[in-house]
Amino acid sequence: MELWWQQLGTFEKLLWGISLLFSFLFIVQSALSFLGADDSVALGDVDDAMAGDDGVGASFFTLRNFIAFFTLFGWAGLAAYKSGSSQTMAVVVGALAGTAMVAIMMWLLNKAAQLRHSGTLDLRNALGHTGNTYLQIPASRKGQGKVSLQVQGALRELEAVTDDQEPIPTGTRVKVSGLADPRTLIVTRNI
């Protein structure tokens, strides 16, 4: 091993050093991620981190991206240099590969973040849905009743009014036609 290391030139030793060091850091970082640790654990108090959040979203300059960039930079640069490229070309290939890796990671994390679901009920998602009257709904918005319907993947009991001229009795099939306010549906008989 010592003989091999001594036969390497300075540039090649530098690339090997970058490759091995950042590969080790990448493995440690990946293991910590699989165990449930994240950047906020390593950086300190989560409340402090959230207070300083400017809402920009995924940032290019993070510790995770830094490690990923130099991991791929080292290996791609080393591969290019070993295949006969000049030192300059090896650095260019490494930089392009590292940048591509970070761009791909940012894209994947952005797509994963879009999968999040808050679970907060948005009554606009009930528009056009049908359900059943749970408690009688007085005619012409002279009072509120309740309807039971499927919204956002869950069965919900929600406040409702109607513009119909007759009350809607319990158990009647209704359709949501609008919103009276942020917490109350407007329904009509579903004929």
C-alpha positions as CSV (number, residue, x, y, z in Angstrom):
1,M,0.0,0.0,0.0
2,E,2.8,2.4,0.9
3,L,4.6,1.6,-2.4
4,W,1.4,2.3,-4.3
5,W,0.9,5.6,-2.5
6,Q,4.5,6.7,-3.1
7,Q,4.2,6.0,-6.9
8,L,1.3,8.5,-7.2
9,G,1.8,12.0,-8.3
10,T,0.7,15.0,-6.1
11,F,-2.4,15.6,-8.2
12,E,-3.5,12.0,-8.1
13,K,-2.8,11.8,-4.3
14,L,-5.1,14.9,-3.9
15,L,-7.9,13.3,-5.9
16,W,-7.6,10.0,-4.0
17,G,-7.6,12.0,-0.7
18,I,-10.7,13.9,-1.7
19,S,-12.5,10.7,-3.0
20,L,-11.8,8.6,0.1
21,L,-12.4,11.4,2.7
22,F,-15.7,12.5,1.2
23,S,-16.8,8.9,0.5
24,F,-16.3,8.2,4.2
25,L,-18.3,11.3,5.2
26,F,-21.0,10.4,2.6
27,I,-21.4,6.9,4.2
28,V,-21.5,8.3,7.7
29,Q,-24.1,10.9,6.6
30,S,-26.2,8.2,4.9
31,A,-26.1,5.9,7.9
32,L,-27.2,8.8,10.2
33,S,-30.0,9.6,7.8
34,F,-31.2,6.0,7.8
35,L,-31.1,6.1,11.6
36,G,-33.3,9.1,11.7
37,A,-30.7,11.9,12.2
38,D,-30.9,14.9,10.0
39,D,-29.1,18.3,9.5
40,S,-31.0,19.9,12.4
41,V,-29.7,17.4,14.9
42,A,-26.1,18.2,13.8
43,L,-26.7,21.9,13.7
44,G,-28.3,22.4,17.1
45,D,-31.7,23.5,18.3
46,V,-34.5,22.9,15.9
47,D,-36.4,26.0,17.1
48,D,-33.4,28.2,16.3
49,A,-33.1,26.6,12.9
50,M,-36.8,27.2,12.2
51,A,-36.7,30.8,13.4
52,G,-33.9,31.6,10.9
53,D,-35.8,29.8,8.0
54,D,-36.4,32.3,5.2
55,G,-38.7,29.9,3.3
56,V,-36.5,29.8,0.2
57,G,-36.7,26.0,0.1
58,A,-33.9,23.7,-0.9
59,S,-30.6,25.5,-0.8
60,F,-27.6,24.7,-3.1
61,F,-25.1,25.3,-0.3
62,T,-25.8,22.7,2.4
63,L,-23.5,20.3,4.2
64,R,-25.2,17.4,2.5
65,N,-24.7,18.9,-1.0
66,F,-21.1,19.9,-0.1
67,I,-20.3,16.2,0.8
68,A,-22.1,14.9,-2.3
69,F,-20.4,17.3,-4.6
70,F,-16.9,16.5,-3.4
71,T,-17.5,12.8,-3.3
72,L,-18.5,12.7,-7.0
73,F,-15.9,15.4,-7.9
74,G,-13.1,13.2,-6.5
75,W,-14.2,9.9,-8.1
76,A,-15.1,11.5,-11.5
77,G,-11.9,13.6,-11.6
78,L,-9.9,10.5,-10.7
79,A,-11.5,8.4,-13.4
80,A,-11.0,11.1,-16.0
81,Y,-7.3,11.6,-14.9
82,K,-6.7,7.8,-14.9
83,S,-8.2,7.5,-18.4
84,G,-5.6,9.9,-19.8
85,S,-7.2,13.4,-19.4
86,S,-5.1,16.4,-18.4
87,Q,-5.3,17.7,-14.9
88,T,-7.4,20.6,-16.0
89,M,-9.8,18.3,-17.8
90,A,-10.0,16.1,-14.8
91,V,-11.0,19.1,-12.6
92,V,-13.6,20.2,-15.2
93,V,-15.1,16.6,-15.4
94,G,-15.1,16.4,-11.6
95,A,-16.8,19.8,-11.2
96,L,-19.5,18.9,-13.8
97,A,-20.1,15.5,-12.2
98,G,-20.3,17.0,-8.7
99,T,-22.7,19.8,-9.9
100,A,-24.9,17.3,-11.7
101,M,-25.0,15.2,-8.5
102,V,-26.1,18.2,-6.4
103,A,-28.7,19.2,-9.0
104,I,-30.2,15.7,-9.1
105,M,-30.3,15.5,-5.3
106,M,-32.0,18.9,-5.1
107,W,-34.6,17.9,-7.7
108,L,-35.3,14.6,-5.8
109,L,-35.6,16.3,-2.5
110,N,-37.9,18.9,-4.0
111,K,-40.1,16.2,-5.5
112,A,-40.2,14.4,-2.1
113,A,-41.2,17.6,-0.4
114,Q,-44.1,17.9,-2.7
115,L,-45.4,14.6,-1.4
116,R,-46.0,16.0,2.1
117,H,-49.6,16.4,3.1
118,S,-50.6,18.6,6.0
119,G,-53.9,16.9,6.8
120,T,-55.5,20.3,7.4
121,L,-59.1,20.2,6.1
122,D,-59.8,22.6,3.2
123,L,-63.5,22.8,2.6
124,R,-63.0,23.8,-1.0
125,N,-62.0,20.2,-1.6
126,A,-65.7,19.3,-0.7
127,L,-67.2,21.2,-3.6
128,G,-69.1,18.9,-6.0
129,H,-69.0,16.0,-3.5
130,T,-72.1,14.2,-2.4
131,G,-73.0,13.0,1.1
132,N,-76.0,12.5,3.5
133,T,-77.7,14.8,5.8
134,Y,-76.7,14.0,9.4
135,L,-78.8,16.6,11.1
136,Q,-81.8,18.3,9.4
137,I,-80.9,21.4,7.4
138,P,-83.4,24.3,7.7
139,A,-84.7,25.8,4.5
140,S,-83.4,29.1,3.0
141,R,-80.4,29.4,5.3
142,K,-82.6,29.9,8.4
143,G,-80.3,27.7,10.4
144,Q,-77.5,25.1,10.2
145,G,-77.6,21.3,10.0
146,K,-74.9,18.8,9.4
147,V,-73.9,16.6,6.6
148,S,-71.7,13.5,6.5
149,L,-69.4,13.2,3.5
150,Q,-66.0,12.0,2.3
151,V,-63.5,14.8,2.0
152,Q,-59.7,14.4,1.6
153,G,-59.9,10.7,2.1
154,A,-61.8,10.8,5.4
155,L,-65.5,10.7,6.4
156,R,-66.4,14.0,8.0
157,E,-69.4,15.6,9.7
158,L,-69.6,19.2,8.6
159,E,-71.9,22.2,9.2
160,A,-74.2,22.9,6.3
161,V,-76.9,25.3,5.1
162,T,-79.2,25.2,2.1
163,D,-80.8,27.7,-0.3
164,D,-83.6,25.1,-1.0
165,Q,-87.1,26.3,-0.2
166,E,-87.8,23.2,1.9
167,P,-85.8,21.8,4.8
168,I,-83.6,18.8,4.0
169,P,-84.4,16.0,6.4
170,T,-81.9,13.6,8.0
171,G,-80.6,10.9,5.7
172,T,-81.3,12.8,2.5
173,R,-78.6,12.6,-0.2
174,V,-77.1,16.1,-0.8
175,K,-74.5,17.7,-3.0
176,V,-72.1,20.4,-2.0
177,S,-72.7,23.5,-4.2
178,G,-70.6,26.1,-2.4
179,L,-69.2,27.6,0.8
180,A,-71.2,29.9,3.1
181,D,-68.1,30.7,5.1
182,P,-64.8,29.0,5.8
183,R,-66.5,26.4,8.1
184,T,-69.9,26.0,6.5
185,L,-71.0,24.2,3.3
186,I,-73.9,25.1,1.0
187,V,-75.7,22.0,0.0
188,T,-78.7,21.1,-2.2
189,R,-80.7,17.9,-2.6
190,N,-79.0,15.5,-4.9
191,I,-81.8,14.3,-7.2
